[in-house]
Amino acid sequence: MRNQLATESLFALSQPGRRGAELPEADVPVKPLNELLPTAALAIEPTGLPEVTEPDIIRHFVNLSTLNMCVDTHFYPLGSCTMKYNPKRHERLASLPGIVDLHPYQNPSDLQGMLALLYETQEMLAEISGLPAVSLQPAAGAQGEFTALLTAKAYFEDRGEKRTKVLFPNSAHGTNPASAAIAGFDCVQLASSKAGLVDLEDLKANLDDQTAVFMVTNPNTLGLFEKDIKQIADMVHEVGGLVYIDGANMNAILGYTRPGDFGGDMMHYNVHKTFTGPHGAGGPGSGPIAVRDFLSDFLPGPVIKRNENAGENGDQYTLENPPKSIGRVRTFYGNIGIVVRGYCYLRTLGAKGLKAVSENAVLNANYLKAILKDVLPVPNGDLCMHEFVASASKIKAENGVTAMDIAKRLLDFGFHAPTVYFPLVVPEAIMVEPTETESKETLDAFAETIRKILQEDPEYLHQAPHSTAISRPDEVVAARHPILQCCEPQ
């Protein structure tokens, strides 16, 4: 019954005349639609809305929510996305009236508390990255990449240089080439070495005076630290290029090393990954960027500045646009709700706490890798950082069970599926990131479940999951031919 209530659309529950609330008659003049809407809009048939009672709609959405997995209900070993527990303390702090009742159009003089919080966040992110200039504006990691590339492009144009190429390894997140292409650069993919790291010879062969940026994730998407990162940065800098560090995997190195120290010129953070803002369902997100001082004039504005000499009646914190700014990339000051949660996380843990985060994230990943390596071998590296990429290719060759089969069957046991088939350099890839917030007992249970699944009938696994409201849709068809509707199907 619960699944039926949840999976039926609200239109199926609709009955004419049913209401959840009665609205008063309008007490202002009502204008005809042709005065309110453009002519083209008037030709569109109204979609209509379902007519339901309040109990109908509450039960529908509450039942729907019980079908979901989330970090509050399940272990989320989702490699590359750092899906760790979101502390409820930070949710409460971010919901305080003095924060949520502010409006971005208020005069900055009325926002001094919020601007102080944002300024401190800028300063903490600058310290963690080793890069002094920060913009909080980008709304997600991919937009942070895009913003940094626009910043780099403006920097080169200001110098009279027309650099056209962005380089990245073949293990890179797909957003790297996408961001580069949208920013107007040509994308050059580099090979990986047998060890799963950047191939220095291929990098050298593609570096020239047209190289604008080399984008690299460190640790990379195989969960390995690029041990030659300083040499890589020197090679890029020798031809006048910039090094961009994809900060998606910062959870592995907090307090141990900084992108600015090993040669990075720009980076983005994923606040919703590294600093426990809620993550998923397409948002919310936050992707602040940090850059070297010589790039600061090109950052999107406004950025928050502190006036050390503010008088008794002067504003201590002001909003300023950098002199050669690329302009806004988002409304107002960024996704403030997530930035506030990140600020609370940083202040809660402090420097020692952040270092402990990475210690435990790396420990958990290596523990899980060690107890699974006999059934799920990891092609690259004896040790990993925060995540590892196993391969189910041998299992597939022996009995036809694929990485997707294993991932889908995990749902029946109450575990969210790990990332599969990424990065593409590993056949039948299963990418696992346990994060620091999971206990040894949870990791042991996950490993035991993997072993149990691998003993099951392959035909049974091909049809998994078996306990969910929807078993296994054709994901390729769904991705290539989406059917989106916001009204009752005709």
PEVEN-V784438 format. One record per run of one state. SS is the DSSP state (alpha for helix, beta for strand, coil for the rest). FROM is the first residue (numbers start at 1). TO is the last residue. If there is no record, write none. Layout:
ss: {SS;SS}
from: {FROM;FROM}
to: {TO;TO}
This chain:
ss: {coil;alpha;coil;alpha;coil;alpha;coil;alpha;coil;alpha;coil;beta;coil;beta;coil;alpha;coil;alpha;coil;alpha;coil;alpha;coil;beta;coil;alpha;coil;beta;coil;alpha;coil;beta;coil;beta;coil;beta;coil;alpha;coil;beta;coil;alpha;coil;beta;coil;alpha;coil;beta;coil;alpha;coil;beta;coil;alpha;coil;beta;coil;beta;coil;alpha;coil;beta;coil;alpha;coil;alpha;coil;beta;coil;beta;coil;beta;coil;alpha;coil;alpha;coil;alpha;coil}
from: {1;2;8;10;14;33;37;39;43;54;67;75;77;78;79;88;95;97;101;108;111;112;130;133;136;141;159;165;170;174;183;186;191;192;193;198;199;200;207;211;218;229;239;242;248;250;253;266;270;271;275;289;292;293;299;303;307;317;321;336;373;388;392;393;400;403;413;415;417;419;421;429;433;440;455;458;463;475;481}
to: {1;7;9;13;32;36;38;42;53;66;74;76;77;78;87;94;96;100;107;110;111;129;132;135;140;158;164;169;173;182;185;190;191;192;197;198;199;206;210;217;228;238;241;247;249;252;265;269;270;274;288;291;292;298;302;306;316;320;335;372;387;391;392;399;402;412;414;416;418;420;428;432;439;454;457;462;474;480;490}
